[in-house]
């Protein structure tokens, strides 16, 4: 009898990567339809589900999965839901003493969620925290990638 555990793990690994890619493809798509938006949110949540499965599970993946879901909700203008996942990402980031790239993105998630909620002051405060944390990212490629995301809309006219 063949042990299917390894095959199942490979499927989860493949799915987390593929669904993450599909989420980003839709995030970058111009003129998304409502169906695209629905798929994008489902892809982000599904990617997070598969990312939490062994052996690829690492605590940092929890942070990044929550960040992606928050980001999608914020882009779609669902501020309360974006804020809920942003808070999870920030809490996990702090609980794990993550710095650098992950801390910058956790602050970005809070800022963008507050923008979607219409909380201008909290948005700007979070954006400044994200920018300052981004300035401290050591790897130059990670820093460039972060600032590219930070400068991407929507900021709902607050930034």
DRENKESE-581263 format. One line per field, with one value per residue (C-alpha): x negated, y negated, z; residue in three letters. Coordinates in Angstrom, 1 decimal. Last residue first. Example, Ala and Ser with C-alpha at 12.3 -4.5 7.8 and 13.67 -1.06 7.14 Angstrom:
BEGIN
x: [-13.7 | -12.3]
y: [1.1 | 4.5]
z: [7.1 | 7.8]
rest: [SER | ALA]
//
This chain:
BEGIN
x: [2.3 | 5.8 | 7.6 | 9.0 | 5.6 | 6.2 | 3.6 | 0.0 | -2.7 | -3.0 | -3.2 | -6.2 | -7.6 | -7.6 | -9.1 | -12.0 | -12.6 | -12.5 | -15.0 | -17.2 | -17.4 | -17.7 | -14.2 | -14.6 | -13.0 | -10.0 | -9.5 | -9.5 | -7.1 | -4.8 | -4.7 | -4.0 | -1.2 | 0.2 | 0.4 | 1.8 | 4.5 | 5.3 | 5.8 | 7.9 | 10.2 | 12.5 | 12.8 | 11.0 | 8.2 | 8.1 | 7.7 | 4.9 | 3.1 | 3.5 | 2.3 | -0.7 | -1.6 | -1.6 | -3.6 | -6.4 | -6.5 | -6.8 | -9.6 | -11.9 | -10.7 | -9.0 | -8.8 | -6.5 | -3.8 | -4.3 | -3.9 | -1.0 | 0.7 | 0.1 | 1.4 | 4.5 | 5.2 | 4.9 | 7.4 | 10.0 | 9.1 | 9.8 | 13.1 | 14.1 | 12.8 | 14.5 | 13.4 | 12.5 | 8.8 | 9.2 | 10.7 | 7.9 | 5.2 | 6.7 | 6.7 | 3.1 | 2.0 | 3.8 | 1.9 | -1.4 | -1.0 | 0.0 | -2.9 | -5.2 | -4.2 | -5.5 | -3.3 | -5.0 | -4.9 | -2.2 | 1.0 | 1.4 | 0.5 | 3.4 | 5.9 | 4.2 | 4.3 | 8.0 | 8.7 | 6.7 | 8.3 | 11.8 | 11.2 | 9.9 | 12.7 | 15.3 | 13.4 | 13.2 | 16.9 | 17.6 | 15.6 | 12.0 | 11.3 | 7.5 | 5.9 | 3.1 | 5.2 | 6.5 | 3.0 | 2.1 | 4.9 | 4.0 | 0.4 | 1.5 | 3.9 | 1.1 | -1.4 | 1.1 | 2.4 | -1.0 | -1.9 | 1.5 | 1.1 | -2.4 | -1.2 | 1.5 | -1.0 | -3.3 | -0.4 | 0.7 | -1.5 | -1.3 | 0.0]
y: [-58.8 | -59.3 | -59.3 | -55.8 | -54.3 | -51.9 | -51.9 | -50.7 | -52.7 | -50.3 | -47.4 | -48.9 | -49.9 | -46.3 | -44.9 | -47.4 | -46.6 | -42.8 | -43.3 | -45.5 | -42.9 | -44.8 | -46.2 | -49.2 | -51.7 | -49.4 | -49.7 | -53.5 | -53.3 | -50.9 | -53.0 | -56.1 | -54.2 | -53.2 | -56.8 | -57.9 | -55.2 | -55.9 | -59.6 | -58.9 | -56.3 | -55.9 | -52.1 | -51.3 | -53.6 | -51.9 | -48.5 | -50.0 | -51.3 | -48.0 | -46.0 | -48.3 | -47.9 | -44.1 | -44.5 | -46.4 | -43.9 | -41.1 | -42.6 | -43.6 | -42.3 | -39.3 | -39.0 | -35.9 | -37.4 | -40.8 | -39.4 | -37.2 | -40.3 | -42.3 | -39.6 | -39.0 | -42.8 | -42.9 | -40.1 | -41.9 | -45.3 | -43.9 | -42.5 | -45.9 | -47.8 | -45.9 | -48.2 | -45.5 | -46.5 | -46.3 | -42.8 | -41.7 | -43.1 | -41.6 | -38.2 | -38.6 | -39.8 | -36.9 | -34.5 | -36.3 | -36.2 | -32.5 | -31.8 | -33.3 | -30.5 | -27.9 | -25.4 | -23.9 | -20.4 | -20.5 | -22.4 | -26.1 | -27.2 | -25.2 | -27.2 | -30.5 | -29.7 | -29.0 | -32.3 | -34.2 | -32.2 | -32.9 | -36.6 | -36.7 | -34.5 | -36.9 | -39.9 | -38.2 | -37.5 | -41.1 | -42.0 | -43.2 | -46.3 | -46.1 | -42.9 | -43.2 | -41.9 | -39.2 | -37.9 | -38.3 | -36.0 | -33.5 | -33.4 | -32.7 | -30.0 | -28.3 | -28.4 | -27.2 | -24.6 | -23.1 | -22.8 | -21.3 | -18.8 | -17.9 | -17.3 | -15.0 | -13.0 | -12.7 | -11.4 | -8.9 | -6.1 | -3.4 | 0.0]
z: [0.7 | 2.0 | -1.4 | -0.9 | -0.6 | -3.5 | -4.9 | -5.1 | -3.4 | -0.5 | -2.9 | -4.8 | -1.5 | -0.4 | -3.6 | -3.4 | 0.2 | -0.5 | -3.3 | -1.1 | 1.7 | 5.0 | 5.5 | 7.7 | 5.4 | 5.1 | 8.9 | 8.5 | 5.6 | 7.4 | 10.5 | 8.3 | 6.5 | 9.9 | 11.1 | 7.8 | 7.9 | 11.5 | 10.7 | 7.7 | 9.2 | 6.1 | 6.7 | 3.4 | 4.5 | 7.9 | 6.2 | 4.1 | 7.2 | 9.1 | 6.2 | 5.6 | 9.3 | 8.9 | 5.6 | 7.3 | 10.2 | 7.7 | 5.7 | 8.7 | 12.0 | 13.3 | 17.1 | 16.8 | 19.0 | 17.2 | 13.7 | 14.9 | 16.3 | 13.2 | 10.9 | 13.1 | 13.2 | 9.4 | 9.1 | 11.1 | 9.5 | 6.0 | 7.2 | 8.6 | 5.6 | 2.8 | 0.0 | -2.5 | -2.2 | 1.5 | 1.4 | -0.9 | 1.4 | 4.5 | 2.8 | 1.7 | 5.2 | 6.9 | 4.6 | 5.2 | 9.0 | 9.0 | 6.7 | 9.3 | 11.7 | 9.3 | 7.5 | 4.4 | 5.8 | 6.8 | 6.0 | 6.8 | 3.3 | 1.9 | 3.9 | 3.2 | -0.6 | -0.2 | 1.5 | -1.2 | -4.0 | -2.6 | -2.4 | -6.0 | -7.3 | -5.8 | -7.3 | -10.7 | -10.6 | -9.8 | -12.9 | -12.7 | -14.8 | -14.7 | -13.5 | -10.9 | -8.0 | -10.3 | -11.1 | -7.5 | -6.4 | -9.2 | -7.9 | -4.4 | -5.6 | -7.5 | -4.5 | -1.9 | -4.3 | -5.2 | -1.5 | -0.6 | -3.5 | -2.4 | 1.2 | -0.2 | -2.2 | 0.9 | 3.0 | 0.4 | 1.7 | -1.0 | 0.0]
rest: [UNK | UNK | UNK | UNK | UNK | UNK | UNK | UNK | UNK | UNK | UNK | UNK | UNK | UNK | UNK | UNK | UNK | UNK | UNK | UNK | UNK | UNK | UNK | UNK | UNK | UNK | UNK | UNK | UNK | UNK | UNK | UNK | UNK | UNK | UNK | UNK | UNK | UNK | UNK | UNK | UNK | UNK | UNK | UNK | UNK | UNK | UNK | UNK | UNK | UNK | UNK | UNK | UNK | UNK | UNK | UNK | UNK | UNK | UNK | UNK | UNK | UNK | UNK | UNK | UNK | UNK | UNK | UNK | UNK | UNK | UNK | UNK | UNK | UNK | UNK | UNK | UNK | UNK | UNK | UNK | UNK | UNK | UNK | UNK | UNK | UNK | UNK | UNK | UNK | UNK | UNK | UNK | UNK | UNK | UNK | UNK | UNK | UNK | UNK | UNK | UNK | UNK | UNK | UNK | UNK | UNK | UNK | UNK | UNK | UNK | UNK | UNK | UNK | UNK | UNK | UNK | UNK | UNK | UNK | UNK | UNK | UNK | UNK | UNK | UNK | UNK | UNK | UNK | UNK | UNK | UNK | UNK | UNK | UNK | UNK | UNK | UNK | UNK | UNK | UNK | UNK | UNK | UNK | UNK | UNK | UNK | UNK | UNK | UNK | UNK | UNK | UNK | UNK | UNK | UNK | UNK | UNK | UNK | UNK]
//
